[in-house]
Amino acid sequence: MIALPPAGNLLSGNLLEKGLRGLVDAWRGMAGGETAQLGRDGVLSARDGERLAKLFRDCLEEKGGEVTARARAASLGRLYLGLNEDGKRGFLKILVGDYGAASDAVQSAIDAVLKAADPVARHKAERRLRLALTPARQRLLTQFTALPQGVKFLVDMRADAARFAREAPELGILDADLEDLFTGWFDIGFLELQRITWNSPAALLEKLIAYEAVHAIESWDDLRNRLDSDRRCYAFFHPRMPLEPLIFVEVALVRGIAGNVQALLDQSQPVLEPGQADTAIFYSISNTQAGLRGISFGNFLIKRVVDDLSRELPNLKTFSTLSPIPGFRAWLNEAIADGLPNVVKASERDALSAALGKRFSKGMLPDLLRDTSWADNEALAGALKAPLTRLCARYLLTAQSRGKPRDPVARFHLSNGSQVHRLNWLGDRSKKGFKESAGLMVNYLYRLDDIDANHERFVRDGTVAASGEVRKLAES
């Protein structure tokens, strides 16, 4: 994100506005005039709603030819993009309300399946049932794919539906319908892996800055440093969204496993000749499209990038992450409030009391960590290191939610076959790093010979692969 002006969302907002203008302009020459009088001032009146419902029916009845269908879809799309939040919510409610699966057709198809007398008849009846179960609105939504950037329009529409569903639960139906469509459309076999460089289109580089979700990109110089010769950035793209990365990963080529993200991203550090690197550090993975929530690309991305780097740079022997631990502080606060035993050992309590100059109790820990000045107090930071690294190891290896690791980053990397390799004290001294994990970071190690076995054990029985060092910390 851009340092000046300080509003980090400014670039993202500008990109969104440019994207909307591009869609409106692209569809202007294609759109019919059916929606010209609808949605004035960004809102839908009751009469507008009735006319919109008729337009939906016309689309479903496929009146006219292909050109007419594209014109109707473009008109509806331009109308939707011109609405305010309330208007969009109303548009989607109409779409959900009257355009599901026809119950009579579903029941008739079920009866046909039950009465089928032979395999051929049963197959035909089952196919008829599948078609009957497809909501009418899905047929309408797929008409947008014939438009330029129509797939991106639907992805953003799903993001809207998911957001509105918090207050209008019925819109969760549309969210699920679109997820069903996207699961097929965004199958990994249709995606393209591309390396992004400083010479990539400026519009794409702008999106990297806007979409970076782990370590904010502070300036164009920062971005250039992340795309230098000893750095790599890879992204998955869909053919119908050619300048929209779906997910991207940033990689640093270094010697040895890195343990501090500020040092890793320091622009004053000399550039390493890639042939001299022995380690690839995955330090940021960002999903970019809120409308593709639930569609997983990350596991395939890691494996593809490891394969590509191994071929390009055979000198690389180690593949590791330098990852945040976003849930640690929240878990620690809850654990203390719930009376978790052995939060602070007697020897650790004595060291903290000496550093503070007063008697320390575990209930003081959340308030103590809230003020990040502790990290600059050598005695206090030294006294906190042992209990916090021990508790963090315990969190990563034992804290669960619904039978899986509670930490989302741990869940992602462990499911991909990595192991918890090493904890890094004060590995992230950013405001976000202190808030989420008291400055701690973790290396997940992708040991090529162990990836498949680690993945299988994790999926089968939830086994968390970890180095002896981290396991010893967690058990101490």
C-alpha positions in Angstrom: 0.0 0.0 0.0 1.2 3.5 -0.7 2.9 5.4 2.1 1.9 8.9 0.9 -0.9 9.7 1.1 -1.2 7.5 4.1 -4.7 6.0 3.3 -3.6 2.6 2.3 -7.0 1.8 0.7 -6.7 4.8 -1.6 -5.0 2.8 -4.4 -7.4 -0.1 -3.9 -10.3 2.3 -4.2 -8.9 3.9 -7.3 -8.4 0.6 -8.9 -12.0 -0.4 -8.1 -13.3 2.8 -9.6 -11.2 2.3 -12.8 -12.4 -1.3 -13.0 -16.0 -0.2 -12.8 -15.5 2.6 -15.3 -13.9 0.0 -17.6 -16.8 -2.4 -17.3 -19.4 0.4 -17.9 -17.5 1.7 -20.9 -17.0 -1.8 -22.3 -20.7 -2.6 -22.1 -22.0 0.7 -23.2 -22.1 -0.1 -26.9 -23.5 -3.6 -26.3 -26.3 -2.7 -23.9 -30.0 -2.3 -24.9 -32.2 0.5 -23.5 -34.4 -1.7 -21.2 -32.8 -0.5 -18.0 -32.3 3.2 -19.0 -35.0 4.5 -16.7 -34.3 2.1 -13.8 -32.2 2.7 -10.7 -32.1 6.5 -10.8 -29.9 8.0 -8.1 -28.6 4.5 -7.4 -31.8 3.1 -5.8 -34.5 0.8 -7.0 -38.1 1.8 -6.5 -41.0 -0.7 -6.1 -41.9 -0.1 -9.7 -38.3 -0.5 -10.8 -38.3 -3.9 -9.0 -41.3 -5.0 -11.0 -39.7 -4.0 -14.3 -36.4 -5.6 -13.3 -38.2 -8.9 -12.6 -39.7 -8.8 -16.1 -36.3 -8.3 -17.6 -35.1 -11.3 -15.7 -37.9 -13.4 -17.1 -37.1 -12.1 -20.6 -33.5 -13.2 -20.2 -34.6 -16.7 -19.0 -37.1 -17.1 -21.9 -34.2 -16.3 -24.3 -36.4 -14.0 -26.4 -34.4 -12.9 -29.5 -31.0 -14.2 -30.6 -27.5 -14.1 -29.2 -27.0 -10.4 -29.8 -30.2 -9.6 -28.0 -29.2 -11.8 -25.1 -25.8 -10.1 -24.8 -27.5 -6.7 -24.9 -29.9 -7.6 -22.1 -27.1 -9.0 -20.0 -25.0 -5.8 -20.6 -28.0 -3.7 -19.7 -28.5 -5.6 -16.4 -24.8 -5.4 -15.6 -24.6 -1.7 -16.2 -27.7 -1.2 -14.1 -26.2 -3.2 -11.2 -22.9 -1.4 -11.3 -24.7 2.0 -11.1 -26.7 1.1 -8.0 -25.7 2.0 -4.4 -25.4 -0.6 -1.7 -29.2 -0.6 -1.0 -29.9 -0.8 -4.7 -27.6 -3.7 -5.2 -29.1 -5.5 -2.2 -32.6 -5.1 -3.7 -31.4 -6.3 -7.1 -29.9 -9.5 -5.6 -33.0 -10.1 -3.5 -35.2 -10.1 -6.5 -32.8 -12.5 -8.3 -32.9 -14.9 -5.3 -36.6 -14.6 -4.6 -38.3 -15.8 -7.7 -35.7 -17.7 -9.7 -34.8 -20.9 -7.9 -35.5 -24.5 -9.0 -39.1 -25.2 -10.1 -40.6 -27.5 -7.3 -43.0 -29.2 -9.7 -40.3 -30.1 -12.2 -38.1 -31.4 -9.4 -40.9 -33.6 -8.0 -41.7 -34.9 -11.4 -38.0 -35.7 -12.0 -37.8 -37.5 -8.7 -40.8 -39.6 -9.5 -39.2 -40.5 -12.9 -36.0 -41.7 -11.1 -38.0 -43.8 -8.7 -40.0 -45.4 -11.5 -37.1 -46.0 -13.9 -37.1 -49.7 -14.9 -33.6 -50.1 -16.4 -30.2 -48.4 -16.3 -30.8 -46.4 -19.4 -34.1 -45.0 -18.2 -32.6 -44.3 -14.8 -29.7 -42.4 -16.3 -32.0 -40.3 -18.3 -34.2 -39.6 -15.3 -31.2 -38.7 -13.1 -30.0 -36.3 -15.8 -33.4 -34.8 -15.9 -33.4 -34.4 -12.1 -30.0 -32.7 -12.2 -31.3 -30.2 -14.7 -34.5 -29.6 -12.7 -32.4 -28.9 -9.5 -30.4 -26.2 -11.3 -31.9 -22.8 -10.2 -33.2 -20.7 -13.0 -31.0 -17.8 -11.8 -27.9 -19.8 -12.6 -28.9 -19.9 -16.3 -29.3 -16.1 -16.1 -26.0 -15.6 -14.4 -24.1 -17.6 -17.0 -25.3 -15.1 -19.6 -22.9 -12.6 -18.2 -19.9 -14.8 -19.2 -20.5 -13.7 -22.8 -19.5 -10.1 -21.9 -16.0 -8.7 -21.7 -14.9 -9.1 -18.0 -18.2 -10.8 -17.3 -16.6 -13.5 -15.1 -14.9 -10.8 -13.0 -18.3 -9.1 -12.7 -19.8 -12.3 -11.3 -16.9 -12.8 -8.9 -17.5 -9.3 -7.5 -21.2 -9.9 -7.4 -20.6 -12.9 -5.2 -18.5 -10.8 -2.9 -21.4 -8.4 -2.6 -23.9 -11.2 -1.9 -21.7 -12.7 0.8 -21.4 -9.2 2.5 -25.1 -8.5 2.3 -26.0 -12.0 3.6 -24.9 -10.9 7.1 -28.1 -8.8 7.3 -30.1 -10.5 4.6 -29.5 -14.3 5.1 -31.6 -15.2 2.0 -28.7 -13.9 -0.1 -26.6 -16.7 1.2 -28.5 -18.8 -1.5 -27.0 -16.7 -4.3 -23.5 -16.9 -2.6 -23.8 -20.7 -2.7 -25.1 -20.8 -6.3 -22.2 -18.8 -7.5 -19.7 -20.9 -5.5 -21.2 -24.0 -7.3 -20.5 -22.3 -10.6 -17.0 -21.1 -9.7 -15.9 -24.5 -8.4 -16.1 -25.7 -12.0 -15.0 -22.6 -13.8 -11.9 -22.1 -11.6 -10.7 -25.7 -11.6 -7.0 -25.7 -11.3 -6.7 -27.2 -14.8 -8.0 -24.0 -16.3 -5.6 -21.7 -14.4 -2.3 -20.3 -15.7 0.8 -19.8 -13.5 2.7 -16.7 -14.5 5.7 -15.0 -13.0 5.2 -11.3 -12.4 8.2 -9.0 -12.9 9.0 -5.3 -12.8 8.3 -5.3 -16.6 4.8 -6.6 -16.2 1.9 -4.3 -17.1 1.6 -1.3 -14.8 -2.1 -2.1 -14.2 -1.0 -5.5 -12.8 1.7 -4.0 -10.6 -0.8 -1.6 -9.2 -3.0 -4.6 -8.3 -0.1 -6.3 -6.4 0.2 -3.2 -4.2 -3.5 -3.1 -3.6 -4.0 -6.8 -3.0 -1.0 -7.5 -0.8 -2.6 -8.8 2.4 0.4 -9.9 4.6 3.2 -7.3 4.4 2.0 -4.0 3.0 3.9 -2.7 0.0 4.9 0.8 1.1 6.1 2.4 -2.2 7.0 1.7 -5.8 10.6 1.3 -4.6 9.4 -1.4 -2.1 7.6 -3.2 -4.9 10.7 -3.0 -7.2 12.8 -4.5 -4.4 10.3 -7.4 -4.1 10.6 -8.0 -7.9 14.4 -7.7 -8.1 16.6 -10.5 -9.5 16.9 -12.3 -6.1 13.1 -12.2 -5.7 10.3 -14.0 -7.4 6.5 -13.4 -7.6 4.1 -15.9 -9.1 0.4 -15.8 -9.6 -2.5 -17.9 -10.9 -4.7 -16.3 -13.6 -7.9 -17.4 -15.2 -8.1 -17.0 -19.0 -11.3 -14.8 -18.7 -9.6 -12.6 -16.1 -6.2 -12.0 -17.7 -5.0 -9.1 -15.6 -6.6 -10.1 -12.3 -4.3 -12.3 -10.2 -6.4 -14.8 -8.2 -3.7 -15.6 -5.7 0.0 -14.6 -5.7 3.1 -15.6 -3.7 6.2 -13.6 -3.1 9.5 -15.4 -2.7 13.0 -14.4 -1.5 16.1 -16.2 -2.7 18.6 -16.2 0.2 21.3 -18.2 2.0 19.9 -20.0 5.0 16.4 -19.8 6.5 15.3 -16.2 7.1 13.9 -15.3 10.5 13.1 -11.6 10.3 10.8 -10.1 7.8 12.0 -6.5 8.2 15.6 -7.7 7.4 14.2 -9.8 4.5 12.5 -6.7 2.9 15.2 -4.2 3.7 15.8 -2.3 0.5 19.4 -1.4 1.5 20.5 -5.0 1.6 22.7 -6.1 -1.3 21.1 -8.1 -4.1 22.1 -11.8 -4.0 23.1 -13.5 -7.2 20.3 -16.1 -7.6 22.8 -18.8 -8.4 24.3 -18.3 -4.9 21.1 -18.8 -3.0 20.4 -22.1 -1.4 17.0 -21.3 0.1 13.7 -20.1 -1.2 11.6 -18.2 1.4 7.9 -17.9 0.8 7.1 -14.8 2.8 3.7 -13.6 1.5 0.7 -15.4 0.0 -2.3 -13.3 -0.8 -5.8 -14.3 -2.1 -7.1 -11.4 -4.1 -10.7 -12.0 -4.9 -13.2 -12.0 -2.1 -15.8 -13.5 -4.4 -13.7 -16.6 -4.7 -13.8 -17.4 -1.0 -13.9 -21.2 -0.5 -12.2 -21.9 -3.9 -8.8 -23.2 -3.0 -5.7 -22.4 -5.1 -2.9 -22.0 -2.6 -1.9 -25.6 -2.2 -1.5 -26.0 -6.0 0.4 -22.6 -6.2 3.0 -23.7 -3.6 3.7 -27.0 -5.4 3.9 -25.4 -8.8 6.3 -22.7 -7.7 8.5 -25.2 -5.9 8.6 -27.2 -9.1 9.4 -24.2 -11.3 12.1 -22.9 -8.9 13.7 -26.3 -8.7 14.0 -26.4 -12.4 15.2 -22.9 -12.8 17.7 -22.9 -9.8 18.9 -26.4 -9.1 21.1 -24.9 -6.4 18.1 -24.4 -4.1 18.0 -27.1 -1.5 15.6 -25.6 1.1 12.0 -24.4 0.6 10.6 -22.6 3.7 8.1 -19.9 4.6 8.5 -17.0 6.9 5.0 -16.8 8.1 2.8 -14.7 10.5 1.0 -16.3 13.4 -2.2 -14.2 13.2 -4.2 -16.0 16.0 -1.6 -16.3 18.7 -2.3 -13.2 20.8 -6.1 -13.8 20.7 -5.6 -17.4 21.8 -3.2 -16.3 24.6 -5.7 -13.8 25.9 -8.5 -16.4 25.9 -6.2 -19.0 27.5 -5.3 -16.6 30.4 -8.9 -15.6 30.9 -10.0 -19.3 31.0 -7.3 -20.2 33.5 -5.0 -22.3 31.3 -2.4 -23.9 33.5 1.4 -23.4 33.1 1.0 -20.2 31.3 4.1 -18.8 33.1 6.5 -21.0 35.0 7.9 -20.0 38.4 11.4 -19.2 37.0 9.8 -17.1 34.2 7.6 -15.3 36.7 10.7 -14.4 38.8 12.6 -13.1 35.7 9.6 -11.0 34.7 9.2 -9.6 38.3 12.8 -8.6 38.3 12.5 -6.9 34.9 9.4 -5.0 35.9 10.6 -4.1 39.4 7.3 -5.5 40.8 5.6 -8.8 41.4 4.4 -10.3 38.1 1.3 -12.5 37.7 0.0 -14.1 34.5 -3.0 -11.9 34.4 -0.8 -9.0 33.7 0.5 -10.5 30.4 -2.2 -9.2 28.0 -1.8 -5.6 29.2 1.9 -5.9 29.2 1.9 -7.0 25.6 -0.5 -4.3 24.5 2.1 -1.6 24.9 4.8 -2.6 22.3 7.5 -0.6 24.1 8.4 -3.9 25.9 10.3 -5.0 22.8 12.8 -2.1 23.3 13.4 -2.9 26.9 16.2 -5.4 26.8 15.6 -6.9 30.2 11.8 -7.2 29.8 12.1 -8.6 26.2 14.6 -11.2 27.5 12.3 -12.2 30.3 9.3 -12.6 27.9 11.1 -14.6 25.3 11.0 -18.0 27.1 7.3 -18.0 28.0 6.1 -16.5 24.8 8.0 -18.9 22.5 6.9 -21.8 24.6 3.3 -20.8 24.5 3.4 -20.0 20.8 4.7 -23.5 20.1 1.9 -24.9 22.3 -0.6 -22.8 20.3 0.7 -24.0 16.9 0.8 -27.7 17.8 -2.2 -28.1 20.0 -4.8 -25.3 19.7 -7.7 -26.5 17.5 -10.9 -25.3 16.0 -13.3 -27.9 14.6 -10.7 -30.5 14.8 -8.0 -28.6 12.9 -5.3 -26.2 13.9 -6.8 -23.0 15.0 -4.3 -20.8 13.3 -5.4 -20.2 9.7 -1.8 -19.9 8.3 -0.8 -23.1 10.1 -3.8 -24.9 8.8 -3.0 -23.9 5.2 0.7 -24.9 5.3 0.3 -28.1 7.3 -2.5 -29.3 4.9 0.0 -28.7 2.1 2.6 -31.1 3.6 4.9 -28.7 5.5 6.2 -29.0 9.0 6.4 -26.4 11.8 10.2 -25.9 11.7 11.3 -22.9 13.8 9.9 -20.0 15.8 11.5 -16.6 15.3 11.6 -14.2 18.3 10.7 -10.7 17.2 10.7 -11.8 13.6 8.1 -9.1 12.8 8.4 -5.8 14.6 5.5 -4.2 12.7 2.4 -2.9 14.4 0.5 -5.8 12.9 3.1 -8.3 14.0 3.0 -7.2 17.6 -0.8 -7.1 17.6 -1.3 -10.6 16.2 1.6 -12.6 17.5 3.8 -10.5 19.9 6.3 -10.1 17.1 6.8 -13.9 16.7 7.0 -15.5 13.2 7.3 -19.1 12.2 9.1 -21.1 9.4 7.1 -23.8 7.8 9.5 -26.1 6.0 8.6 -27.9 2.8 11.0 -30.9 2.7 10.3 -32.4 -0.7 10.7 -36.0 0.4 8.2 -35.5 3.3 5.5 -33.4 1.7 3.2 -36.2 0.6 3.5 -38.2 3.9 3.0 -35.0 6.0 -0.1 -34.1 4.0 -1.6 -37.6 4.3 -1.1 -37.8 8.0 -2.6 -34.4 8.5 -5.6 -35.1 6.4 -6.1 -38.6 7.9 -5.8 -38.0 11.6 -4.8 -34.3 12.1 -1.1 -35.1 12.8 0.9 -31.8 12.9 4.4 -32.4 11.6 7.0 -30.4 13.6 10.7 -30.3 14.2 12.1 -31.7 17.4 13.0 -28.2 18.5 9.4 -26.9 18.3 7.9 -30.1 19.7 10.3 -29.9 22.7 9.2 -26.3 23.3 5.5 -27.1 23.2 5.9 -30.0 25.6 8.2 -28.2 28.1 
